[in-house]
Amino acid sequence: MHRAPRPVGPAGAEGGAWVAALQDLTAQLTERAEQVALVEAERRERRSLSLIARVSDLLMDVDEPHGLREIASLLTAEVVGWARFYLHDRGLWAAEGLDPRRPGGAPRPDGQGPRLPTSCPRDPVGRLLGGSLDEAVELELGAPQPEGTYAQWLAAHVVAGPPARERPGRERGPLDRTAPEPVGAPGPADGRLVVLPVPGRRRTVGLLVVQPRGGGGLAALDAGTLTVLELVARRVGLSIDNVRLYDREHRLAETLQRAMLPEQGEVDGLDVWTYYSPNADDAQVGGDWYDVQQLGDDTVGVVVGDVVGHDVEAAAAMGQLRSVVRSYAMDVATPGAVLDRVDQLFGGLRIPRAASLVLSTLQRHRDGRWLLRYARAGHLPVLHVRDGHATQLRDAGGPLIGFGTGGRGTADALLEPGDVLVYYTDGLVERRDRSLRDGLTVLESVAASITARDAPGIGEDLLSRLADHPEDDVAVVVVRVPDPEDHLRGTTSPRRRRWSLPSEPASIARARHAVVRTCEAWDIPEASNAELVVSELVANAVLHGWGHVALQLYDTGDGLRIEVEDANPTPPVTTDGHPGRVGGFGMQIVERLSDWGWRQSRGGKVVWAKVRPGALPRPTRDDG
């Protein structure tokens, strides 16, 4: 109601009358308020859509080490006062990002520990994880929670905050005693939390825990904010499921494939180096394979092959083919005849994958030379290198395995001391920006220019020049006929070596052997320190890590640098032994013999040690 009084009559006259004009503005004010409310609601919806879009962008990299923490920080900045994700995988733990390579049974020092029951009616958090509840619940901090429940653990963990850990990517030496930095601030100490499930396809994979601004519970969240939080939780859950499902399939296929590949054994009279790596960019697994076997006292068999595909089926087909070839090669001495028999059996197995391979035998002559006999089934030719000249051995070619009609040929070549053979799959030379023919030309040029005089040095040089960014799986076998005059010529080998080892105790002995042979090739005296250090580092990776173990050796000019990588991101610690059992002094040994540290890698962590040259140190009084 609007009132506008004004005087009536002569100015200054006594007893003048007043007239009031009244106008009803209720409708206009109501309409304006509704318009303002609509505009504000539209703004909130736009902010919500923008937030969901930004979360979707972050989910593209949800497998990054801090992917989940970035999403929680975004929620804290935009809609709530505090947020954190917890994942439920062999216990509940605060998650900054995914750790898909951690097997389910591996414990976490910052986790809840053993699985708790999820059916307790007084434990709403446990019921969310068990799936009997699917809506947001409240958790009051400071209020007593039932003993032995997820609600009790979560309330205590939120207040205390996650434990401090090392900053990722930081290389930490043995004398660096600075305190580790916290990776997550403590949560609120009082008020009410809102706990939302993070649902996967078949189960709840975790929790999104938030506290509204002002410390209130569900009542402090409007319907729009709650909807946004639920959408974020659902999207995160599906992304986690996708990452874990893909990683599980990949690890299954890679484990199957690596289990079928042979260990690099010693063969009498030849210097042999082998290498296999799946495609690093797409994390796929295929059917590339190799085999080196001693067929007799003076005969060695070498085969490299490729089954089409990048999945478990390709790896399984590779395993069948490898077993067939290995079995027939022990009975039949001629490579062409072996492939004829493989053709017959391969067709009967009804393997729905095309496969190529090159099979060869090397027979020693008394004068130090070797006779090479080989046959190819649709595979790239072996490269023969002699005195700086590389030649492709293109003879004895034929169709892919399973398509032969009998009568495959066998070609011969006589190898002199110092000659090198390079067996490989197409991942070493094939690229999108060049033809296969050009890739083979590059391989010839690179192989001809290598000056290394040992098989590992030759193989490492090939990989460093050709396989830095492979677009397919890579399998390589390098065979060199030793030359009695090698020690008189000197060497300019690239001072780096690497091996991919399975996570099993036998790898410890293989790593020691690799270090000893490398020190001999590089003329590094007194390799006992390095042998002991690599034994401890690889043993730690096998016992406390998971996934395959990568071993790299570098000649730094003033010592040997050893790097061991595994998929467990937890840093090593120096201990005074394990009470009640033997062991626990490994890192003390490493610290005594070397300067060491560690850094996180994309796939886990790398522990490095720069070994001081010389023999084992003499015991001191402190050593007892």
Disulfide bonds with the S-S distance in Angstrom:
none
